[in-house]
Structure formats: C-alpha cells, structure tokens
Amino acid sequence: MARKPLMAGNWKMNNTIGEAVVLAQNISNQYEDRWANECDVVVCPPFVDLKPAKTVFEFDRVEIGVGAQNVHWAESGAYTGEISVGMLKEIGCGWCIIGHSERRGYFGETNEDVNKKAKALIDGQIKPIICVGESLAVRDEGTTLDFVCAQVRAAFAGIDGSLAQSCVVAYEPIWAIGTGRTATPEQAQEVCAAIRVTLSEMYGAEVAEAMRVLYGGSMNPGNVEELIAQPDIDGGLIGGAALKAESFIQLIKACL
Ligand code: 13P
C-alpha cells in the first residue's frame, strides 16, 4: 500500500469525560511510538471529551490525533447547539468526521451541508473525514456505485484538487454499521475503487492516488486484515471495536 493507512475510531455518543480519559490512557499505554511512521491513528470522541483526550495524548507524547464527529460551517453566531471550526482548532483537533450516515439519517444532514462543512474545515486546516455509503435498499436495487459516487461528487463540489488532498473519504455501507454484518472485502473494494475513480475524474489520477479511502462498518480484529489488504482500502473508520483499547490496538497493529 503506497498510501499511509489511517485508523480512526469513531466513539459516537459514548464515554463521559472520566470514561474517555481512561480509554485514551489505555490506548496511549499500549501505543508504540514507532507505529507513527507506518500508520496514522485518530480517535473521534464526543465534543466534551475532545480536550480531555487530547490532553492525555499530549501528556504522554504519543502521536495519536483527535477528531470531532461534526462541525458547523459558520464562523460563529446564533446556531444553538453547534460547534465551529475555530473552536475545534483551539482544542488542537486535527480531524473531523462529516456526513456520517447517522447524522444524515437522524439529523437530516444533506450532501450540501457536507460540502459546506468540508469547505469550512479545509479553510481551517482541519482534515475532513467524509463519510459516504448506501442503504440496503440502494444495494438491493443495484445502484450502489452511482449512489455513492454521487455523494462523493456532491461532497467535493467546488473544492480545488490541491485542497481535496487533505480530505479522507470513508465508505460506510449503512447496512454494515453496528450490525456485525461486514461488507465482504470484494464488496468494499469495489466501492472504494469506484470512489477513487470518481476522485480521479474530478482531480486527476495523481491526486486520487494520494488520497485515502477508508472502509467502515463492523470492522474488527477478525476481519481487518482481509479488508485492508484490498488495494483501494487505506484503513478504517471504526465504531464498536474502537471503544475498547485492546481491539483498537489490534486494528492499528494490522496496519503495520
Ligand atoms: P461499527 O464499527 O460499530 O459498525 O461502526 C462503524 C461506523 O459507523 C464508524 O463511523
């Protein structure tokens, strides 16, 4: 794999500050510095846990980044309940998940919102992790590639190639999230390859080859090897298995 893999844990709405500190410490204790050359590691806790988790990693001097799970595109203002790019930057947050299917499904996040968030994050030099993925209905219909590639095009609309390079795309089939039903390596590879073709059509092969495409959806220590062995899968966006230090560490080790 020419691209450096990325393992990102999405903690979703789990862990109080106290629990987050314990989990971050457990990850940090098992993390080995030399891994940083071979794999980027990020955890994405809830907003209130970002600073505590960041503080643990800074104190331990480990190269584990922190990312948010959402952001608003406006700089500031009357947006009750929202968090800005500037606020994330001040915490030292280097990454941000946007367009997760749970946000699209439960909170009405649209492709246009994802595009605005991506632009705001790029402006603020926070790396977007842009999630795309189809429902079971779309898969059964046989239109997965069209659907997912349209999400990619919409997310990157109006974003220049030189800036798109800082983004990561995470392919997360909705039917595989939290269900224990993983996409087969062939299914995941097919869609991740199509995502790269789309990026190549938008930005040229050189940019597309440099960008990371992750797989997410019930990734665990038992299936990680065969998934990341696929040529267009450059790491994982992990939910459940990122909530235990032992399994998250095993997933990182699979990338070394
Ligand atoms: P699971 O790993 O729990 O299926 O969640 C995947 C996911 O949604 C990561 O963003």
py3Dmol code that shows the C-alpha trace and the ligand (Angstrom):
import py3Dmol

protein = """\
ATOM      1  CA  MET A   1       0.000   0.000   0.000  1.00  0.00           C
ATOM      2  CA  ALA A   2       1.674   3.203  -1.137  1.00  0.00           C
ATOM      3  CA  ARG A   3      -0.620   5.384   0.940  1.00  0.00           C
ATOM      4  CA  LYS A   4      -0.057   5.581   4.688  1.00  0.00           C
ATOM      5  CA  PRO A   5      -3.013   3.880   6.361  1.00  0.00           C
ATOM      6  CA  LEU A   6      -5.291   5.721   8.757  1.00  0.00           C
ATOM      7  CA  MET A   7      -7.112   4.072  11.623  1.00  0.00           C
ATOM      8  CA  ALA A   8      -9.804   6.338  13.049  1.00  0.00           C
ATOM      9  CA  GLY A   9     -12.010   5.419  15.976  1.00  0.00           C
ATOM     10  CA  ASN A  10     -15.472   6.948  15.994  1.00  0.00           C
ATOM     11  CA  TRP A  11     -16.634   6.798  19.595  1.00  0.00           C
ATOM     12  CA  LYS A  12     -20.092   8.128  18.608  1.00  0.00           C
ATOM     13  CA  MET A  13     -22.138   9.166  21.688  1.00  0.00           C
ATOM     14  CA  ASN A  14     -20.157   7.059  24.138  1.00  0.00           C
ATOM     15  CA  ASN A  15     -17.945   7.885  27.120  1.00  0.00           C
ATOM     16  CA  THR A  16     -18.252  10.574  29.757  1.00  0.00           C
ATOM     17  CA  ILE A  17     -15.142  12.668  30.351  1.00  0.00           C
ATOM     18  CA  GLY A  18     -13.971  10.260  33.042  1.00  0.00           C
ATOM     19  CA  GLU A  19     -14.505   7.244  30.794  1.00  0.00           C
ATOM     20  CA  ALA A  20     -12.876   8.997  27.841  1.00  0.00           C
ATOM     21  CA  VAL A  21      -9.747   9.737  29.861  1.00  0.00           C
ATOM     22  CA  VAL A  22      -9.492   6.088  30.930  1.00  0.00           C
ATOM     23  CA  LEU A  23      -9.929   4.832  27.359  1.00  0.00           C
ATOM     24  CA  ALA A  24      -7.447   7.379  25.978  1.00  0.00           C
ATOM     25  CA  GLN A  25      -4.933   6.372  28.652  1.00  0.00           C
ATOM     26  CA  ASN A  26      -5.393   2.681  27.891  1.00  0.00           C
ATOM     27  CA  ILE A  27      -4.840   3.304  24.180  1.00  0.00           C
ATOM     28  CA  SER A  28      -1.839   5.509  24.880  1.00  0.00           C
ATOM     29  CA  ASN A  29      -0.275   2.927  27.238  1.00  0.00           C
ATOM     30  CA  GLN A  30      -0.359   0.239  24.569  1.00  0.00           C
ATOM     31  CA  TYR A  31       0.644   2.507  21.698  1.00  0.00           C
ATOM     32  CA  GLU A  32       4.240   2.327  20.482  1.00  0.00           C
ATOM     33  CA  ASP A  33       5.894   5.474  19.131  1.00  0.00           C
ATOM     34  CA  ARG A  34       7.469   3.747  16.127  1.00  0.00           C
ATOM     35  CA  TRP A  35       3.979   2.967  14.768  1.00  0.00           C
ATOM     36  CA  ALA A  36       3.586   6.634  13.824  1.00  0.00           C
ATOM     37  CA  ASN A  37       5.797   6.118  10.761  1.00  0.00           C
ATOM     38  CA  GLU A  38       3.556   3.408   9.404  1.00  0.00           C
ATOM     39  CA  CYS A  39       0.014   4.327  10.382  1.00  0.00           C
ATOM     40  CA  ASP A  40      -1.884   7.481  11.353  1.00  0.00           C
ATOM     41  CA  VAL A  41      -4.122   6.987  14.373  1.00  0.00           C
ATOM     42  CA  VAL A  42      -7.008   9.239  15.363  1.00  0.00           C
ATOM     43  CA  VAL A  43      -9.798   8.985  17.897  1.00  0.00           C
ATOM     44  CA  CYS A  44     -13.031  10.925  17.465  1.00  0.00           C
ATOM     45  CA  PRO A  45     -14.770  11.312  20.819  1.00  0.00           C
ATOM     46  CA  PRO A  46     -17.852  13.403  21.614  1.00  0.00           C
ATOM     47  CA  PHE A  47     -17.169  17.176  21.744  1.00  0.00           C
ATOM     48  CA  VAL A  48     -16.873  17.354  25.542  1.00  0.00           C
ATOM     49  CA  ASP A  49     -14.240  14.602  25.536  1.00  0.00           C
ATOM     50  CA  LEU A  50     -12.032  16.146  22.857  1.00  0.00           C
ATOM     51  CA  LYS A  51      -9.910  18.313  25.127  1.00  0.00           C
ATOM     52  CA  PRO A  52      -9.501  15.652  27.839  1.00  0.00           C
ATOM     53  CA  ALA A  53      -8.478  13.023  25.254  1.00  0.00           C
ATOM     54  CA  LYS A  54      -6.107  15.465  23.555  1.00  0.00           C
ATOM     55  CA  THR A  55      -4.557  16.312  26.926  1.00  0.00           C
ATOM     56  CA  VAL A  56      -3.887  12.622  27.660  1.00  0.00           C
ATOM     57  CA  PHE A  57      -2.146  12.128  24.297  1.00  0.00           C
ATOM     58  CA  GLU A  58      -0.133  15.348  24.669  1.00  0.00           C
ATOM     59  CA  PHE A  59       0.910  14.483  28.194  1.00  0.00           C
ATOM     60  CA  ASP A  60       2.031  11.018  27.086  1.00  0.00           C
ATOM     61  CA  ARG A  61       3.650  12.488  23.942  1.00  0.00           C
ATOM     62  CA  VAL A  62       2.041   9.919  21.669  1.00  0.00           C
ATOM     63  CA  GLU A  63       1.216  10.716  18.069  1.00  0.00           C
ATOM     64  CA  ILE A  64      -2.480   9.970  18.299  1.00  0.00           C
ATOM     65  CA  GLY A  65      -4.673  12.676  16.848  1.00  0.00           C
ATOM     66  CA  VAL A  66      -8.145  13.693  17.903  1.00  0.00           C
ATOM     67  CA  GLY A  67     -11.074  14.427  15.634  1.00  0.00           C
ATOM     68  CA  ALA A  68     -14.602  15.705  16.098  1.00  0.00           C
ATOM     69  CA  GLN A  69     -17.718  13.934  14.849  1.00  0.00           C
ATOM     70  CA  ASN A  70     -19.410  17.014  13.453  1.00  0.00           C
ATOM     71  CA  VAL A  71     -18.935  20.753  12.922  1.00  0.00           C
ATOM     72  CA  HIS A  72     -20.893  23.786  11.741  1.00  0.00           C
ATOM     73  CA  TRP A  73     -19.701  25.690   8.697  1.00  0.00           C
ATOM     74  CA  ALA A  74     -20.346  29.198  10.069  1.00  0.00           C
ATOM     75  CA  GLU A  75     -17.583  31.029  11.912  1.00  0.00           C
ATOM     76  CA  SER A  76     -19.793  31.967  14.848  1.00  0.00           C
ATOM     77  CA  GLY A  77     -23.272  33.242  15.579  1.00  0.00           C
ATOM     78  CA  ALA A  78     -26.787  32.220  16.529  1.00  0.00           C
ATOM     79  CA  TYR A  79     -26.575  28.470  15.899  1.00  0.00           C
ATOM     80  CA  THR A  80     -27.680  26.984  19.186  1.00  0.00           C
ATOM     81  CA  GLY A  81     -26.033  23.674  19.917  1.00  0.00           C
ATOM     82  CA  GLU A  82     -23.418  23.923  17.202  1.00  0.00           C
ATOM     83  CA  ILE A  83     -19.594  23.973  17.303  1.00  0.00           C
ATOM     84  CA  SER A  84     -17.364  25.937  14.912  1.00  0.00           C
ATOM     85  CA  VAL A  85     -14.116  25.069  13.141  1.00  0.00           C
ATOM     86  CA  GLY A  86     -12.311  27.717  15.229  1.00  0.00           C
ATOM     87  CA  MET A  87     -13.452  26.053  18.442  1.00  0.00           C
ATOM     88  CA  LEU A  88     -12.135  22.699  17.244  1.00  0.00           C
ATOM     89  CA  LYS A  89      -8.846  24.242  16.173  1.00  0.00           C
ATOM     90  CA  GLU A  90      -8.260  25.737  19.599  1.00  0.00           C
ATOM     91  CA  ILE A  91      -8.534  22.273  21.131  1.00  0.00           C
ATOM     92  CA  GLY A  92      -5.900  21.009  18.725  1.00  0.00           C
ATOM     93  CA  CYS A  93      -8.368  18.875  16.865  1.00  0.00           C
ATOM     94  CA  GLY A  94      -6.802  17.844  13.550  1.00  0.00           C
ATOM     95  CA  TRP A  95      -9.661  15.903  12.004  1.00  0.00           C
ATOM     96  CA  CYS A  96     -13.432  15.952  11.736  1.00  0.00           C
ATOM     97  CA  ILE A  97     -15.911  13.326  10.568  1.00  0.00           C
ATOM     98  CA  ILE A  98     -18.664  14.768   8.391  1.00  0.00           C
ATOM     99  CA  GLY A  99     -21.629  13.222   6.610  1.00  0.00           C
ATOM    100  CA  HIS A 100     -21.810  10.133   8.810  1.00  0.00           C
ATOM    101  CA  SER A 101     -24.901   8.129   7.907  1.00  0.00           C
ATOM    102  CA  GLU A 102     -26.213   8.556  11.460  1.00  0.00           C
ATOM    103  CA  ARG A 103     -26.082  12.333  11.005  1.00  0.00           C
ATOM    104  CA  ARG A 104     -27.608  12.101   7.550  1.00  0.00           C
ATOM    105  CA  GLY A 105     -30.315   9.718   8.754  1.00  0.00           C
ATOM    106  CA  TYR A 106     -31.220  11.067  12.215  1.00  0.00           C
ATOM    107  CA  PHE A 107     -30.342  14.745  11.855  1.00  0.00           C
ATOM    108  CA  GLY A 108     -31.129  15.459   8.224  1.00  0.00           C
ATOM    109  CA  GLU A 109     -27.587  16.278   7.109  1.00  0.00           C
ATOM    110  CA  THR A 110     -27.615  16.729   3.336  1.00  0.00           C
ATOM    111  CA  ASN A 111     -24.930  16.479   0.669  1.00  0.00           C
ATOM    112  CA  GLU A 112     -24.971  20.299   0.530  1.00  0.00           C
ATOM    113  CA  ASP A 113     -24.324  20.514   4.282  1.00  0.00           C
ATOM    114  CA  VAL A 114     -21.449  18.054   3.934  1.00  0.00           C
ATOM    115  CA  ASN A 115     -19.964  20.198   1.162  1.00  0.00           C
ATOM    116  CA  LYS A 116     -20.222  23.384   3.264  1.00  0.00           C
ATOM    117  CA  LYS A 117     -18.672  21.627   6.255  1.00  0.00           C
ATOM    118  CA  ALA A 118     -15.835  20.236   4.121  1.00  0.00           C
ATOM    119  CA  LYS A 119     -15.045  23.719   2.782  1.00  0.00           C
ATOM    120  CA  ALA A 120     -15.099  25.284   6.265  1.00  0.00           C
ATOM    121  CA  LEU A 121     -12.825  22.560   7.642  1.00  0.00           C
ATOM    122  CA  ILE A 122     -10.362  22.875   4.754  1.00  0.00           C
ATOM    123  CA  ASP A 123     -10.274  26.663   5.324  1.00  0.00           C
ATOM    124  CA  GLY A 124      -9.448  25.984   8.962  1.00  0.00           C
ATOM    125  CA  GLN A 125      -6.858  23.326   8.089  1.00  0.00           C
ATOM    126  CA  ILE A 126      -8.748  20.534   9.827  1.00  0.00           C
ATOM    127  CA  LYS A 127      -8.820  17.345   7.773  1.00  0.00           C
ATOM    128  CA  PRO A 128     -12.330  16.236   6.860  1.00  0.00           C
ATOM    129  CA  ILE A 129     -13.212  12.534   7.019  1.00  0.00           C
ATOM    130  CA  ILE A 130     -16.110  12.490   4.585  1.00  0.00           C
ATOM    131  CA  CYS A 131     -18.490   9.551   5.048  1.00  0.00           C
ATOM    132  CA  VAL A 132     -20.476   8.070   2.204  1.00  0.00           C
ATOM    133  CA  GLY A 133     -22.426   4.853   1.911  1.00  0.00           C
ATOM    134  CA  GLU A 134     -25.607   3.242   0.685  1.00  0.00           C
ATOM    135  CA  SER A 135     -28.625   1.780   2.452  1.00  0.00           C
ATOM    136  CA  LEU A 136     -29.627  -1.832   1.999  1.00  0.00           C
ATOM    137  CA  ALA A 137     -32.460  -0.690  -0.294  1.00  0.00           C
ATOM    138  CA  VAL A 138     -29.974   1.028  -2.612  1.00  0.00           C
ATOM    139  CA  ARG A 139     -27.692  -2.019  -2.598  1.00  0.00           C
ATOM    140  CA  ASP A 140     -30.594  -4.349  -3.375  1.00  0.00           C
ATOM    141  CA  GLU A 141     -31.641  -2.053  -6.214  1.00  0.00           C
ATOM    142  CA  GLY A 142     -28.153  -2.449  -7.718  1.00  0.00           C
ATOM    143  CA  THR A 143     -27.394   1.284  -7.774  1.00  0.00           C
ATOM    144  CA  THR A 144     -24.714   1.391  -5.055  1.00  0.00           C
ATOM    145  CA  LEU A 145     -21.876   2.726  -7.195  1.00  0.00           C
ATOM    146  CA  ASP A 146     -23.983   5.511  -8.724  1.00  0.00           C
ATOM    147  CA  PHE A 147     -25.340   6.484  -5.321  1.00  0.00           C
ATOM    148  CA  VAL A 148     -22.003   6.545  -3.508  1.00  0.00           C
ATOM    149  CA  CYS A 149     -20.121   8.282  -6.317  1.00  0.00           C
ATOM    150  CA  ALA A 150     -22.826  10.970  -6.459  1.00  0.00           C
ATOM    151  CA  GLN A 151     -22.308  11.530  -2.724  1.00  0.00           C
ATOM    152  CA  VAL A 152     -18.572  11.915  -3.354  1.00  0.00           C
ATOM    153  CA  ARG A 153     -19.107  14.405  -6.200  1.00  0.00           C
ATOM    154  CA  ALA A 154     -21.517  16.441  -4.075  1.00  0.00           C
ATOM    155  CA  ALA A 155     -19.195  16.482  -1.064  1.00  0.00           C
ATOM    156  CA  PHE A 156     -16.273  17.772  -3.169  1.00  0.00           C
ATOM    157  CA  ALA A 157     -18.236  20.196  -5.364  1.00  0.00           C
ATOM    158  CA  GLY A 158     -16.276  23.430  -5.831  1.00  0.00           C
ATOM    159  CA  ILE A 159     -13.257  22.151  -3.899  1.00  0.00           C
ATOM    160  CA  ASP A 160      -9.948  22.523  -5.684  1.00  0.00           C
ATOM    161  CA  GLY A 161      -7.704  19.484  -6.208  1.00  0.00           C
ATOM    162  CA  SER A 162      -4.852  20.909  -4.145  1.00  0.00           C
ATOM    163  CA  LEU A 163      -7.248  21.233  -1.191  1.00  0.00           C
ATOM    164  CA  ALA A 164      -9.112  17.983  -1.752  1.00  0.00           C
ATOM    165  CA  GLN A 165      -5.889  16.118  -0.997  1.00  0.00           C
ATOM    166  CA  SER A 166      -6.238  16.845   2.725  1.00  0.00           C
ATOM    167  CA  CYS A 167      -9.574  15.017   2.792  1.00  0.00           C
ATOM    168  CA  VAL A 168     -10.213  11.382   3.573  1.00  0.00           C
ATOM    169  CA  VAL A 169     -13.243   9.525   2.241  1.00  0.00           C
ATOM    170  CA  ALA A 170     -14.781   6.798   4.405  1.00  0.00           C
ATOM    171  CA  TYR A 171     -17.017   4.259   2.700  1.00  0.00           C
ATOM    172  CA  GLU A 172     -19.505   3.014   5.258  1.00  0.00           C
ATOM    173  CA  PRO A 173     -22.358   0.896   3.918  1.00  0.00           C
ATOM    174  CA  ILE A 174     -25.263   1.691   6.245  1.00  0.00           C
ATOM    175  CA  TRP A 175     -26.305  -1.955   6.422  1.00  0.00           C
ATOM    176  CA  ALA A 176     -22.897  -2.873   7.848  1.00  0.00           C
ATOM    177  CA  ILE A 177     -22.779  -0.267  10.626  1.00  0.00           C
ATOM    178  CA  GLY A 178     -23.186  -1.697  14.101  1.00  0.00           C
ATOM    179  CA  THR A 179     -24.848  -4.788  12.662  1.00  0.00           C
ATOM    180  CA  GLY A 180     -21.949  -7.221  12.772  1.00  0.00           C
ATOM    181  CA  ARG A 181     -22.571  -7.697   9.067  1.00  0.00           C
ATOM    182  CA  THR A 182     -19.382  -6.551   7.344  1.00  0.00           C
ATOM    183  CA  ALA A 183     -19.159  -5.921   3.637  1.00  0.00           C
ATOM    184  CA  THR A 184     -17.070  -8.651   2.039  1.00  0.00           C
ATOM    185  CA  PRO A 185     -13.594  -7.480   1.062  1.00  0.00           C
ATOM    186  CA  GLU A 186     -14.707  -7.680  -2.599  1.00  0.00           C
ATOM    187  CA  GLN A 187     -17.813  -5.550  -1.983  1.00  0.00           C
ATOM    188  CA  ALA A 188     -15.809  -2.968  -0.025  1.00  0.00           C
ATOM    189  CA  GLN A 189     -13.012  -2.905  -2.601  1.00  0.00           C
ATOM    190  CA  GLU A 190     -15.459  -2.471  -5.486  1.00  0.00           C
ATOM    191  CA  VAL A 191     -16.960   0.657  -3.947  1.00  0.00           C
ATOM    192  CA  CYS A 192     -13.662   2.098  -2.671  1.00  0.00           C
ATOM    193  CA  ALA A 193     -12.177   1.658  -6.157  1.00  0.00           C
ATOM    194  CA  ALA A 194     -15.194   3.426  -7.684  1.00  0.00           C
ATOM    195  CA  ILE A 195     -14.710   6.276  -5.190  1.00  0.00           C
ATOM    196  CA  ARG A 196     -11.101   6.600  -6.319  1.00  0.00           C
ATOM    197  CA  VAL A 197     -12.155   6.605  -9.976  1.00  0.00           C
ATOM    198  CA  THR A 198     -14.581   9.429  -9.169  1.00  0.00           C
ATOM    199  CA  LEU A 199     -11.830  11.383  -7.402  1.00  0.00           C
ATOM    200  CA  SER A 200      -9.593  10.747 -10.375  1.00  0.00           C
ATOM    201  CA  GLU A 201     -12.246  12.090 -12.768  1.00  0.00           C
ATOM    202  CA  MET A 202     -12.549  15.201 -10.610  1.00  0.00           C
ATOM    203  CA  TYR A 203      -8.901  15.794  -9.748  1.00  0.00           C
ATOM    204  CA  GLY A 204      -6.726  13.573 -11.912  1.00  0.00           C
ATOM    205  CA  ALA A 205      -5.040  10.288 -11.149  1.00  0.00           C
ATOM    206  CA  GLU A 206      -2.160  11.752  -9.156  1.00  0.00           C
ATOM    207  CA  VAL A 207      -4.401  13.419  -6.584  1.00  0.00           C
ATOM    208  CA  ALA A 208      -6.759  10.428  -6.431  1.00  0.00           C
ATOM    209  CA  GLU A 209      -3.870   8.023  -5.882  1.00  0.00           C
ATOM    210  CA  ALA A 210      -2.608  10.140  -2.986  1.00  0.00           C
ATOM    211  CA  MET A 211      -5.965  10.361  -1.199  1.00  0.00           C
ATOM    212  CA  ARG A 212      -7.011   7.875   1.452  1.00  0.00           C
ATOM    213  CA  VAL A 213     -10.230   5.913   1.206  1.00  0.00           C
ATOM    214  CA  LEU A 214     -11.282   4.080   4.373  1.00  0.00           C
ATOM    215  CA  TYR A 215     -13.750   1.315   4.988  1.00  0.00           C
ATOM    216  CA  GLY A 216     -16.128   1.409   7.972  1.00  0.00           C
ATOM    217  CA  GLY A 217     -18.857  -0.934   9.137  1.00  0.00           C
ATOM    218  CA  SER A 218     -18.333  -3.698  11.710  1.00  0.00           C
ATOM    219  CA  MET A 219     -14.581  -3.689  11.152  1.00  0.00           C
ATOM    220  CA  ASN A 220     -12.979  -5.771  13.899  1.00  0.00           C
ATOM    221  CA  PRO A 221      -9.771  -7.671  14.663  1.00  0.00           C
ATOM    222  CA  GLY A 222     -11.204 -10.733  12.899  1.00  0.00           C
ATOM    223  CA  ASN A 223     -11.871  -9.126   9.526  1.00  0.00           C
ATOM    224  CA  VAL A 224      -9.444  -6.188   9.401  1.00  0.00           C
ATOM    225  CA  GLU A 225      -6.596  -7.992   7.626  1.00  0.00           C
ATOM    226  CA  GLU A 226      -8.560  -9.020   4.568  1.00  0.00           C
ATOM    227  CA  LEU A 227     -10.249  -5.625   4.306  1.00  0.00           C
ATOM    228  CA  ILE A 228      -7.095  -3.528   4.439  1.00  0.00           C
ATOM    229  CA  ALA A 229      -5.347  -5.961   2.088  1.00  0.00           C
ATOM    230  CA  GLN A 230      -7.591  -4.588  -0.666  1.00  0.00           C
ATOM    231  CA  PRO A 231      -5.734  -2.183  -2.977  1.00  0.00           C
ATOM    232  CA  ASP A 232      -8.145   0.733  -2.542  1.00  0.00           C
ATOM    233  CA  ILE A 233      -8.798   0.420   1.205  1.00  0.00           C
ATOM    234  CA  ASP A 234      -6.379   2.605   3.146  1.00  0.00           C
ATOM    235  CA  GLY A 235      -7.552   1.984   6.698  1.00  0.00           C
ATOM    236  CA  GLY A 236     -10.706   2.024   8.737  1.00  0.00           C
ATOM    237  CA  LEU A 237     -13.315   4.162  10.449  1.00  0.00           C
ATOM    238  CA  ILE A 238     -14.219   2.048  13.425  1.00  0.00           C
ATOM    239  CA  GLY A 239     -17.177   2.255  15.759  1.00  0.00           C
ATOM    240  CA  GLY A 240     -17.755  -0.532  18.284  1.00  0.00           C
ATOM    241  CA  ALA A 241     -14.257  -2.025  18.112  1.00  0.00           C
ATOM    242  CA  ALA A 242     -12.729   1.408  18.865  1.00  0.00           C
ATOM    243  CA  LEU A 243     -14.417   1.550  22.271  1.00  0.00           C
ATOM    244  CA  LYS A 244     -12.048  -0.993  23.777  1.00  0.00           C
ATOM    245  CA  ALA A 245      -8.332  -0.190  23.811  1.00  0.00           C
ATOM    246  CA  GLU A 246      -7.374  -3.820  23.172  1.00  0.00           C
ATOM    247  CA  SER A 247      -9.375  -4.200  19.973  1.00  0.00           C
ATOM    248  CA  PHE A 248      -8.488  -0.731  18.705  1.00  0.00           C
ATOM    249  CA  ILE A 249      -4.794  -1.502  19.235  1.00  0.00           C
ATOM    250  CA  GLN A 250      -5.205  -4.805  17.369  1.00  0.00           C
ATOM    251  CA  LEU A 251      -6.741  -2.919  14.446  1.00  0.00           C
ATOM    252  CA  ILE A 252      -3.814  -0.492  14.401  1.00  0.00           C
ATOM    253  CA  LYS A 253      -1.334  -3.377  14.506  1.00  0.00           C
ATOM    254  CA  ALA A 254      -2.972  -4.896  11.442  1.00  0.00           C
ATOM    255  CA  CYS A 255      -1.821  -1.804   9.502  1.00  0.00           C
ATOM    256  CA  LEU A 256       1.836  -2.097  10.457  1.00  0.00           C
TER     257      LEU A 256
END
"""
ligand_1 = """\
10
13P
P -19.242 -0.048 13.692
O -17.774 -0.314 13.579
O -19.744 -0.108 15.107
O -20.056 -0.867 12.738
O -19.458 1.489 13.255
C -18.904 1.924 12.078
C -19.081 3.394 12.000
O -20.167 3.893 11.848
C -17.880 4.225 12.164
O -18.144 5.546 11.825
"""
view = py3Dmol.view(width=600, height=400)
view.addModel(protein, "pdb")
view.setStyle({"model": 0}, {"cartoon": {"style": "trace"}})
view.addModel(ligand_1, "xyz")
view.setStyle({"model": 1}, {"stick": {}})
view.zoomTo()
view.show()
